[in-house]
């Protein structure tokens, strides 16, 4: 059996890889397009960094403690969510308040058979 990449040209199952110059090759770009590409790359890097920062914030030690308090001690958990120096944004504050109210309502309904 011959080398499939170059030796056996009659074999149709062999995939030929065509090498082409990418449009994103900076060496072939004009100065304006190169600057635009660098700007897009920097914006993408900032987005990735922001996403990483958000994940670190979501799983921080203080937030984890707040999540536990929301389940075990709902009033104190709500206080921690709405505290002035809390890392929760406005949407998260309203969402966690709503979830906690529904949790308390379901729990009281379960306990008192309403």
C-alpha positions as a Python dict, from the first residue, in 0.01 Angstrom:
ca = {
    (1, 'X'): (0, 0, 0),
    (2, 'X'): (148, 329, -108),
    (3, 'X'): (154, 650, 85),
    (4, 'X'): (-203, 780, 64),
    (5, 'X'): (-118, 1147, 79),
    (6, 'X'): (111, 1175, -214),
    (7, 'X'): (202, 838, -362),
    (8, 'X'): (-133, 696, -469),
    (9, 'X'): (-309, 955, -685),
    (10, 'X'): (-567, 713, -824),
    (11, 'X'): (-729, 655, -485),
    (12, 'X'): (-1037, 883, -476),
    (13, 'X'): (-1085, 841, -100),
    (14, 'X'): (-775, 1042, -29),
    (15, 'X'): (-863, 1396, 69),
    (16, 'X'): (-642, 1658, -80),
    (17, 'X'): (-575, 1948, 150),
    (18, 'X'): (-559, 2276, -30),
    (19, 'X'): (-355, 2537, 141),
    (20, 'X'): (-477, 2886, 82),
    (21, 'X'): (-395, 3219, 228),
    (22, 'X'): (-651, 3325, 480),
    (23, 'X'): (-823, 3660, 446),
    (24, 'X'): (-723, 3716, 806),
    (25, 'X'): (-354, 3686, 729),
    (26, 'X'): (-222, 4016, 857),
    (27, 'X'): (68, 4022, 613),
    (28, 'X'): (-171, 4049, 316),
    (29, 'X'): (-397, 4317, 467),
    (30, 'X'): (-404, 4686, 416),
    (31, 'X'): (-319, 4904, 715),
    (32, 'X'): (-685, 5004, 771),
    (33, 'X'): (-809, 4645, 766),
    (34, 'X'): (-524, 4536, 992),
    (35, 'X'): (-624, 4801, 1246),
    (36, 'X'): (-990, 4692, 1226),
    (37, 'X'): (-891, 4329, 1281),
    (38, 'X'): (-673, 4421, 1580),
    (39, 'X'): (-962, 4622, 1724),
    (40, 'X'): (-1200, 4326, 1681),
    (41, 'X'): (-946, 4092, 1840),
    (42, 'X'): (-902, 4324, 2138),
    (43, 'X'): (-1281, 4353, 2179),
    (44, 'X'): (-1308, 3974, 2172),
    (45, 'X'): (-1033, 3944, 2432),
    (46, 'X'): (-1217, 4196, 2654),
    (47, 'X'): (-1540, 3997, 2618),
    (48, 'X'): (-1363, 3675, 2717),
    (49, 'X'): (-1201, 3849, 3013),
    (50, 'X'): (-1538, 3995, 3122),
    (51, 'X'): (-1699, 3650, 3094),
    (52, 'X'): (-1427, 3500, 3310),
    (53, 'X'): (-1465, 3779, 3564),
    (54, 'X'): (-1842, 3722, 3578),
    (55, 'X'): (-1792, 3350, 3644),
    (56, 'X'): (-1545, 3430, 3921),
    (57, 'X'): (-1798, 3672, 4071),
    (58, 'X'): (-2088, 3426, 4048),
    (59, 'X'): (-1894, 3153, 4227),
    (60, 'X'): (-1724, 3374, 4485),
    (61, 'X'): (-1719, 3278, 4853),
    (62, 'X'): (-1958, 3557, 4956),
    (63, 'X'): (-2213, 3466, 4691),
    (64, 'X'): (-2194, 3098, 4780),
    (65, 'X'): (-2272, 3188, 5140),
    (66, 'X'): (-2563, 3403, 5020),
    (67, 'X'): (-2703, 3114, 4814),
    (68, 'X'): (-2693, 2888, 5120),
    (69, 'X'): (-2861, 3158, 5330),
    (70, 'X'): (-3135, 3199, 5069),
    (71, 'X'): (-3228, 2834, 5115),
    (72, 'X'): (-3171, 2784, 5488),
    (73, 'X'): (-3241, 3136, 5625),
    (74, 'X'): (-3445, 3319, 5358),
    (75, 'X'): (-3486, 3655, 5539),
    (76, 'X'): (-3113, 3682, 5602),
    (77, 'X'): (-3045, 3565, 5248),
    (78, 'X'): (-3267, 3842, 5108),
    (79, 'X'): (-3084, 4090, 5330),
    (80, 'X'): (-2750, 3971, 5189),
    (81, 'X'): (-2882, 4004, 4833),
    (82, 'X'): (-3011, 4360, 4886),
    (83, 'X'): (-2718, 4476, 5102),
    (84, 'X'): (-2555, 4796, 4967),
    (85, 'X'): (-2215, 4635, 4900),
    (86, 'X'): (-2363, 4324, 4744),
    (87, 'X'): (-2219, 4202, 4413),
    (88, 'X'): (-2565, 4119, 4277),
    (89, 'X'): (-2694, 4341, 3999),
    (90, 'X'): (-3050, 4478, 3993),
    (91, 'X'): (-3194, 4196, 3780),
    (92, 'X'): (-3039, 3928, 4001),
    (93, 'X'): (-3173, 4102, 4313),
    (94, 'X'): (-3529, 4094, 4180),
    (95, 'X'): (-3489, 3737, 4055),
    (96, 'X'): (-3356, 3601, 4385),
    (97, 'X'): (-3625, 3789, 4579),
    (98, 'X'): (-3895, 3634, 4360),
    (99, 'X'): (-3742, 3285, 4386),
    (100, 'X'): (-3720, 3315, 4765),
    (101, 'X'): (-4083, 3431, 4795),
    (102, 'X'): (-4199, 3139, 4580),
    (103, 'X'): (-3982, 2902, 4786),
    (104, 'X'): (-4132, 3027, 5114),
    (105, 'X'): (-4485, 3008, 4971),
    (106, 'X'): (-4438, 2651, 4849),
    (107, 'X'): (-4273, 2547, 5175),
    (108, 'X'): (-4555, 2696, 5386),
    (109, 'X'): (-4815, 2535, 5159),
    (110, 'X'): (-4642, 2200, 5205),
    (111, 'X'): (-4622, 2240, 5583),
    (112, 'X'): (-4976, 2370, 5642),
    (113, 'X'): (-5152, 2175, 5360),
    (114, 'X'): (-5321, 2482, 5210),
}
